[in-house]
Amino acid sequence: MKIDFKHHQSAHCENGVVSNLMKHNGINISEPMIFGIGSGLIYCYIPFLKVNHGPAVTYRVMPGLIFKRFAKRIGVTFKREKFKSATKAKQRLDDNLKNNNPVGLQVGIYHLLYLPDHYRFHFNAHNIVVYGKEGTDYLVSDPVIENVAKLDEKQLEKARFAKGPFAPNGQIYYPISFPKESEIPYKKAIVKGIKQTCRDMLAPIPIVGVKGIRMVAKLIKKWPKKKGIKVANHYLGQIVRMQEEIGTGGGGFRYIFAAFLQESSAILNNEKLMELSKEMTVIGDLWRDFALEASRLYKNRKATTGSYDKVSEMLFELADKEEVFFKALKKAIK
């Protein structure tokens, strides 16, 4: 039981799954366009949510929200289900495969044994496509790796019912109806996507968007004295891991958004978006510089409390640049 499904590697799992499912159903749309229309870009510091014993920092919206917004804005209907019963979850998956319908699954990445050990940690918001079954092995298209993979029934069940934050609860999703490609309201959807992202990044909420970046910049200076060097290093390492290893993180998401603005510039005939695309690419580079400097710091056991000032200032600079950028972007699509 193998569906004729073409695997395409992507930078981020949720965008990649939706893009691959759309392409399978005859609508050729890029990963950046899905990310931008779905208003995937954000920054949020969530101190009350612990991931690997450190406060969570996210550079993308909540799992599932990208494809939900994207689908609504272009007129695609997706079906999404969660399950309490692993038996029912397996049956629904098998029924779809028998009906020649590849599906998206939310899974815990720790249980994906086809990934190298250093990629496997307790994070439950990863997305994959299952497109077939051979005996007791499911055929997996994981968009963040180059080639397709396999998981047996028990391994996939563990991944689908992983415990902890963002527990997937056997979640399955797939498109069930589409507009004609010539009738997709790309222009309207792009503008909505950009406006939402600007609202999120400029929100008057201390832990969200530009203000959230500034809050973390302030905390980095305080952690060594308040928490001690060991805990401060762990928290800083957690920020870098959330940025560079979980999904595509800070810099990677900025590059995807820059590609979205480049595509949108042509569709909307708006040269300003092309200029802003280049600016966002530079900002993405600065996020990578921050991650490099922060990683050097938290790996240095002899770091002093004053050593944290530099990475803090780098974050303050990023906050300033993103505030200017998103104000200019908001103005560019009025």
N, C-alpha and C positions, 0 to 999 in steps of 0.2 A: 504494500500500500504506500505508494510514493507519488506525491503530486508533482507535476512539472512546474517547479518553483525555482526562480533564478535568485541566487544569493548575491547581494550587493553589500560590500563593506562600507561602513559609515563611521563618523566620528563619535556619535552618541547613540545609545541604544534605543530610546523611545522614538526619536526622529527617524532612525534607521528602520525600525520595525514598521512604522506607519508608511514611510516612503516605499519600502519593499512590498507591503500589502497593497498599496495603491498601484504600483507598477504591475503587480501580478494581475490586477483587475483592469488594466488598460489605461490608467491615468499616470502619465510620466511626470512626476513632480519631485523636485530635488529636496534633499535633507534641509538645506538652509531655508528654503521657502516654507517648509512645514514648521520649522522652528520659529521663524519670524511671524508667520500668520498666526501661529499658536501662542504668540507672546511668551516664549519660553525663557527669556533672559530676565534674571532678577539677582538681587543679593539679599540674603536674609541671615541674621545671626539669631540662633534659637537656643538660648542658654538653658532652658528647661528641658530640652531634648538632648539626651546623651547618646553619642555614637562612639563606640570603642572607648568609653569612659571619658569622653571630652565633649564640650558643647558643640552642637551641630552648626555648621555654616553651609548654606546652600547657594549655589550660583544659578540655579534654575528653579522654575516653579514646581509645585507639588507633583509627584508622579501621577500621570494620567491626564493632567490638565492641559498639556500641550496638544495632545491628539483630540481632546474634547473640544477645545476652542477651535482648532484647525478644522475639524469635521463640521462644526456648526457654521463656521464662516464661509466654507466653500460648498456646503449643501450635501455632505456625505453623512449617511446614517450608520453609526457603529452600534453593535450590540456588545454589552459588557456584563459579565456575570461573576459573582463570587460564591463560594461554597463553604459549608460547614463540613460536608462529607467528602473525604478524598475519593471514595468510590463514585459518587455522583460527578465529581470534577473530572475524573478519568473517563467516565462514560461520555460526558459532553465533548471532551476532546476527541475521543475515538469516533464519535458520531460525525463530527465536523470533518475529520480526515476521510472517513468513508464517503462523505458527500463532496470530496475533492476541494475542500475549503481549508487553506492554511490559516492558522490563527496566531494571534499575539498572546503571550503569557507574561505576567509579572512574576518574578522569581527571586529567591535569595541567592545571591552570587556565590556565597560560601559553598554551596552544594553543587556547583557546576564543575564537575571533576575534569572536564576537558580543558579548563583554564589552568595556566601555571599557578603554582602555590602562592606566589606573591600577589596575584590578583584576587585571590579568594579570601574574603573577610566578611564579617557579618553586616551585610547591606542588602536590604530586601526590596529595593526599587529598581532592579535590573529588568530589562525586557528582552524577550527572544521570540522568534517565530518557530513553531513546530509545523512541519510540512509533510510528515509521513511517518510510517512505522514499519520496521522490519523485524518480525518475531516479537521479542519483548523490548526492542530498542526503538526509541523515538528519534526521528531525524530533526536536527536542530539547525536553524539559521540564526546565529548570533551575530548581529550586524557590526559588532566591534572587533571581530576577528576575521582573518582573511578567508578561511575555509569553513565549510559546514562541519557539524559534529554530531555525536550521538550521546544519548543518555538512556539508561535502562529505566524500566517502570518505577522501581524503588527510588532511584536517584532523582528522577523528575518529580516524584511525589514529595520528596524531602524539600526540593527547591520551591515547589508550589505552595507548600504549607510551612515554610520557615517561620520561626517565632521572632518576636522583637518588634522594634519600630518599623512602621510601614509594612507590617505582615501582609503578604499577598493574598492569603485566604483562597488559594486556588484560582485566582483571577484569570479570566479568559476574555479576549475581545477580538472583534473582527468586523469588517464593513459588510453591510447588507443591502445598501442602495446607493446609487451614484447619480449625479447630474451628468449630462453630456459634457465632454471636455470643453466644447465650444461655448457652453453656457455657464462655466464656472466663473463667478464674479471676482477674478483675481485682484483687480484694482481696489474694489471696495474692501476685500478681505485684507489686503496689504495695509491699507490705511488704518483699519481697525486694529490690526496686530501691532502696528507701530505706536498708535495712540495709547494702547493698553500698557505697552512696555515703558513708555515715557511716564505714564501715571505711576507705575510700580516703582521705577527707579527714582522718581522725584517725590515719593510719598512722604507726608509729614509724620512719619512713624519712626521712632528711635532705632528700631532693629531692622528696618527694611530699606533697601535701595542705598542711595548715597549716604543717608544718615546712618544706616547700618554699618557701612564701611568705616565711617568716622568713629562709631562706637567701638568697633573692634580695634581700630588704631589706638584709641585711648586705653583700652584694656590691656593691650600688649605691653604698654609702659608700666601698668600697675601690677600685672601678674607676678613678676619676679619677687617683688617685695611682699605682696599679699599672699601668694600661694607658694612661694619658694621656687628656686631654679628648676628643680626636677619637674614639678607640675607645670610650670610655665613652658618648659620645653615640650612636654607632652601635648599641651593645648596648642602650641604653635605648630607642632608636627601634625596635629589633627587638622588644623586649618589648611596646611599644605596638602595633606592627603585628600581632603574634601575637594580641594581645588584641582589637583593634578591627576588623581587616580580614580576617584568616584565620578563616573561619567567623564566629561571632558573638562569640567571645572572652569575656573575663572578665565584664564587665557583662551582656552579652547572654545568656550561658548562665545567669547568676543569675536573670535575668528569666524565662527559660523554666522553670527549676526552681521558681521561685515560682508560676508558673501551674500547674505539675504538682501542687504541694502544695495549691493551691486546689481543683483538681478532685478530688484524693485525699481532701480533707477531707469532701466530700459523700459520696463512695463509701464511705469507712470510718466515716462519722458521727463524725468526730474534730475537734472545734473547735480543738484545740491546733494542728493542721496549718494552719488558716486564719490563726492568729496568727503562726505561723512563716513563712507565705507572705509576709505583710506585712514581716516582719523581713528576709527575703531580698531583697525589692524594695529596701529601704533599703541593704542591702549592695551590691546591683547599682549603685545610684546612686554609692556611694563608689568603686567600681571605675572608673566613668566619670570621677569627679573626679580620681582618680589618673592616668588616661590623659591628661586635659587638662593637668594640671600637669607631667607628664613630657614631653609634647610641647612645651610652652613651653620647657622646660629644654634639650632636645636640639636645638632650633632656634636657641638662643641661643649664638652662637659666642664670646661673652664670658663664658660661664659659668665659675665658679670651682669648686674642689673642694668648698667649703662649700655650694654651691648644691644639691648632691645629697642633703644631709641631710633636707630637707623631704619629698622624694618617698620617701625611705627610711622616714621615720617614718610616712608615710601607709600604706605596705605593712605595717609592723609593726602598725598599728592594725587593718588589715583582717585580718591573721592572728589577732589577739586576738578580734575579733568573730566570725570564722568558727569558731574553736575553741569559743566559747561556744554559737554557733548549732548546730553539728553534735552537740555533746554533748546539747543540749536536744532536738534532733530524734531522736536515738537513744533517748532516754528516752521520747519521745512515742509511739513505736510498739512499745514492749515489750508 
